[in-house]
Amino acid sequence: MVGTMALLRPFIRTPRMPRTPSRPATGPRADDEVLLDAPDARLSPALVAAAQGDHGPAAGLLSGTRAAAEWERRDRYVTRLAAFAHARPQWCEDWLAAAPRDPDALLVGAQLAVDRAWRSPARAELLREVSPLITAAAKADDRDPVPWRLALDHARGARAGHTYFGELWAAAVRRAPHHYGCHVAALRYLAESWHGSHRECFDFADRAAQDAPADALVQALPLWAAFGYLTDGCGPGVPRARLDAAADRAIALSARLVPADPWPARMRNLLIFVLVRLERWSDASEQLRLTGPYATSFPWDRAAEDPLGHFLQVRAEVRAAAPGQRSRQPLPGLGGHARAGDH
């Protein structure tokens, strides 16, 4: 375990980045105004065109993220476009047929292949078969860290050893030292390969966050470690102060990000989940305000078949709880083991 941590830690230091400006958040929303997994203004046109069989806007969107080195948005958009392609595979097949060497088409195709394999009972075997697709996507643009995030997810599912995973990690962070997706993938690998060793996961997450810019999404990595601990139900205890510190760091990040916007909604939904588990009702209420109408399937789908309904139930509980008081009854699905979900 110590050897693997030594591989991960040296690659997470770079200069700080400027702070992102924010604007005022909106007030409470009615249940029928809440949106689940709403795309942002840049992704929406690409999804609309994709529904009509046109891959051009998606290609333009992803090409733009490569040109501007917007790796966080590129990662998010690739994941969403691959999810669309899971329901409409012909769209992706047509794109690849029209542009077989396009780095963007190759990456969406590789993400789709990994997603399909991950859902299969023969996951490890099928994941090994899609390795060439990830390699092709990585070679198509050597600057891009997103294929390496995909490779890290792939390695976890294929039960790769620590040495190989460490090599992938080093290649990923050379391209983008603070890439959020790669860090989440690494944390998930450590959580599974060191099952129950939550303190090591917190060590990795805290070190990454300390070395990252104040407005980088990696600031939320300790929140992921807290979520893993609170939903895992195994291993030695983690001090409450460390859980609170992870939430506090994510709260500080949330304050730096645009309120009532789809982009940071997933992080804020995760933060609300953790704050509720910690019974920090006032803080949870403030994050609900900053989230606005944007609910996300994760993390609510880990505990319920109806993520939107579960989000609304939690929101009602937060609003009913007086600041500083304990919940009148435990919320279903927010304790013990989380339901198995996607990767």
Solvent accessible surface area in square Angstrom, and as a share of the most:
residue,aa,sasa,rsa
1,M,118,0.53
2,V,127,0.73
3,G,49,0.47
4,T,5,0.03
5,M,10,0.04
6,A,61,0.47
7,L,73,0.36
8,L,0,0.00
9,R,80,0.29
10,P,86,0.54
11,F,68,0.28
12,I,0,0.00
13,R,146,0.53
14,T,48,0.28
15,P,114,0.72
16,R,150,0.55
17,M,125,0.56
18,P,106,0.67
19,R,158,0.58
20,T,50,0.29
21,P,109,0.68
22,S,63,0.41
23,R,141,0.52
24,P,126,0.79
25,A,21,0.17
26,T,58,0.34
27,G,38,0.37
28,P,117,0.73
29,R,73,0.27
30,A,55,0.43
31,D,82,0.43
32,D,131,0.68
33,E,85,0.38
34,V,12,0.07
35,L,86,0.43
36,L,68,0.34
37,D,48,0.25
38,A,24,0.18
39,P,44,0.27
40,D,18,0.09
41,A,90,0.70
42,R,95,0.35
43,L,3,0.01
44,S,37,0.24
45,P,74,0.47
46,A,2,0.01
47,L,32,0.16
48,V,91,0.52
49,A,11,0.09
50,A,0,0.00
51,A,49,0.38
52,Q,145,0.64
53,G,41,0.40
54,D,67,0.35
55,H,48,0.21
56,G,35,0.34
57,P,51,0.32
58,A,0,0.00
59,A,22,0.17
60,G,47,0.45
61,L,21,0.10
62,L,0,0.00
63,S,46,0.30
64,G,31,0.30
65,T,0,0.00
66,R,40,0.15
67,A,88,0.68
68,A,64,0.50
69,A,48,0.38
70,E,54,0.24
71,W,30,0.11
72,E,48,0.22
73,R,64,0.23
74,R,1,0.00
75,D,13,0.07
76,R,59,0.22
77,Y,1,0.00
78,V,0,0.00
79,T,59,0.34
80,R,67,0.24
81,L,0,0.00
82,A,0,0.00
83,A,53,0.41
84,F,39,0.16
85,A,0,0.00
86,H,76,0.34
87,A,80,0.62
88,R,103,0.38
89,P,48,0.30
90,Q,109,0.48
91,W,8,0.03
92,C,3,0.02
93,E,88,0.39
94,D,64,0.33
95,W,2,0.01
96,L,50,0.25
97,A,82,0.64
98,A,71,0.55
99,A,30,0.23
100,P,88,0.55
101,R,213,0.78
102,D,27,0.14
103,P,23,0.15
104,D,2,0.01
105,A,0,0.00
106,L,34,0.17
107,L,1,0.00
108,V,0,0.00
109,G,11,0.11
110,A,1,0.01
111,Q,3,0.01
112,L,8,0.04
113,A,14,0.11
114,V,0,0.00
115,D,14,0.07
116,R,106,0.39
117,A,4,0.03
118,W,15,0.05
119,R,135,0.49
120,S,29,0.19
121,P,145,0.92
122,A,45,0.35
123,R,91,0.33
124,A,27,0.21
125,E,106,0.48
126,L,60,0.30
127,L,0,0.00
128,R,139,0.51
129,E,111,0.50
130,V,20,0.11
131,S,39,0.25
132,P,89,0.56
133,L,82,0.41
134,I,11,0.06
135,T,65,0.38
136,A,40,0.31
137,A,2,0.02
138,A,13,0.10
139,K,163,0.69
140,A,35,0.27
141,D,18,0.09
142,D,95,0.49
143,R,119,0.43
144,D,2,0.01
145,P,0,0.00
146,V,0,0.00
147,P,1,0.01
148,W,48,0.17
149,R,16,0.06
150,L,0,0.00
151,A,11,0.09
152,L,0,0.00
153,D,8,0.04
154,H,16,0.07
155,A,1,0.00
156,R,20,0.07
157,G,7,0.07
158,A,11,0.08
159,R,198,0.72
160,A,22,0.17
161,G,46,0.45
162,H,56,0.25
163,T,96,0.56
164,Y,113,0.43
165,F,0,0.00
166,G,2,0.02
167,E,106,0.48
168,L,17,0.08
169,W,0,0.00
170,A,15,0.11
171,A,6,0.05
172,A,0,0.00
173,V,3,0.01
174,R,162,0.59
175,R,59,0.21
176,A,12,0.09
177,P,39,0.24
178,H,24,0.11
179,H,3,0.01
180,Y,26,0.10
181,G,14,0.14
182,C,0,0.00
183,H,0,0.00
184,V,14,0.08
185,A,2,0.01
186,A,0,0.00
187,L,8,0.04
188,R,47,0.17
189,Y,8,0.03
190,L,0,0.00
191,A,38,0.30
192,E,102,0.46
193,S,48,0.31
194,W,8,0.03
195,H,129,0.57
196,G,8,0.08
197,S,23,0.15
198,H,10,0.05
199,R,117,0.43
200,E,51,0.23
201,C,5,0.03
202,F,1,0.00
203,D,51,0.27
204,F,0,0.00
205,A,0,0.00
206,D,30,0.16
207,R,71,0.26
208,A,0,0.00
209,A,0,0.00
210,Q,96,0.43
211,D,14,0.07
212,A,3,0.02
213,P,3,0.02
214,A,42,0.33
215,D,23,0.12
216,A,19,0.15
217,L,15,0.07
218,V,0,0.00
219,Q,13,0.06
220,A,0,0.00
221,L,0,0.00
222,P,1,0.01
223,L,0,0.00
224,W,17,0.06
225,A,6,0.05
226,A,0,0.00
227,F,17,0.07
228,G,27,0.26
229,Y,47,0.18
230,L,19,0.10
231,T,11,0.06
232,D,26,0.13
233,G,56,0.54
234,C,39,0.23
235,G,46,0.44
236,P,79,0.50
237,G,41,0.40
238,V,11,0.06
239,P,75,0.47
240,R,123,0.45
241,A,76,0.59
242,R,65,0.24
243,L,9,0.04
244,D,32,0.17
245,A,57,0.45
246,A,3,0.02
247,A,0,0.00
248,D,70,0.36
249,R,73,0.27
250,A,0,0.00
251,I,42,0.22
252,A,45,0.35
253,L,1,0.00
254,S,0,0.00
255,A,59,0.46
256,R,63,0.23
257,L,14,0.07
258,V,36,0.21
259,P,6,0.04
260,A,20,0.16
261,D,31,0.16
262,P,23,0.15
263,W,31,0.11
264,P,3,0.02
265,A,2,0.02
266,R,84,0.31
267,M,9,0.04
268,R,0,0.00
269,N,0,0.00
270,L,3,0.01
271,L,0,0.00
272,I,0,0.00
273,F,2,0.01
274,V,0,0.00
275,L,0,0.00
276,V,7,0.04
277,R,70,0.25
278,L,7,0.04
279,E,56,0.25
280,R,46,0.17
281,W,5,0.02
282,S,61,0.40
283,D,47,0.24
284,A,0,0.00
285,S,50,0.32
286,E,69,0.31
287,Q,2,0.01
288,L,17,0.09
289,R,101,0.37
290,L,20,0.10
291,T,1,0.00
292,G,8,0.08
293,P,7,0.04
294,Y,37,0.14
295,A,0,0.00
296,T,14,0.08
297,S,27,0.17
298,F,11,0.05
299,P,0,0.00
300,W,0,0.00
301,D,31,0.16
302,R,19,0.07
303,A,26,0.20
304,A,26,0.20
305,E,145,0.65
306,D,84,0.43
307,P,22,0.14
308,L,50,0.25
309,G,27,0.26
310,H,9,0.04
311,F,2,0.01
312,L,35,0.18
313,Q,80,0.35
314,V,1,0.01
315,R,12,0.04
316,A,59,0.45
317,E,19,0.08
318,V,3,0.02
319,R,119,0.44
320,A,53,0.41
321,A,13,0.10
322,A,40,0.31
323,P,106,0.67
324,G,77,0.75
325,Q,110,0.49
326,R,180,0.66
327,S,26,0.16
328,R,174,0.63
329,Q,121,0.54
330,P,123,0.77
331,L,20,0.10
332,P,82,0.52
333,G,36,0.34
334,L,7,0.04
335,G,43,0.41
336,G,39,0.38
337,H,139,0.62
338,A,38,0.30
339,R,96,0.35
340,A,93,0.72
341,G,39,0.38
342,D,88,0.46
343,H,28,0.12
